[in-house]
Amino acid sequence: MARFYVPQPRIENGMLTVEGDEVRHIRRVLRLKAGDNIVVFDGLGKEYEGQIAKEGPSSVVIHDTRASYPRREESPLEITLAQSLLKGEKMDYLIQKATELGVKEIIPFFSSRSVQLY
């Protein structure tokens, strides 16, 4: 089921209206139509699940929306990443992305190919 981020969903009479960039993604990229199931989340932990009721050029209306706060659990995997030191900002970027993906431990090391600054 497709999931879409909508920062401030507009809900009236049990109908959720999606506007903005996500409309293009829903209609043109994924080619979802009326009757397709969809999930919208607001980035604050709340999700709305329903079916596409109506599509317009600048909005998509979803009906039968059920709001929920899904429980998110951390992965039971404990991933360790051993990475030779990288030049410049690349190491910072690698650490940021590895952390976002749930890596538990990062072990930096020097290798024969590492650029060593003295």
Secondary structure by P-SEA (a helix, b strand, c coil): cbbbbbcbbbbcccbbbbbcaaaaaacccccccccccbbbbccccbbbbbccccccccbbbbccbbbbbbbbbccccbbbbbbcccccaaaaaaaaaaaaacccbbbbbbcccccccc
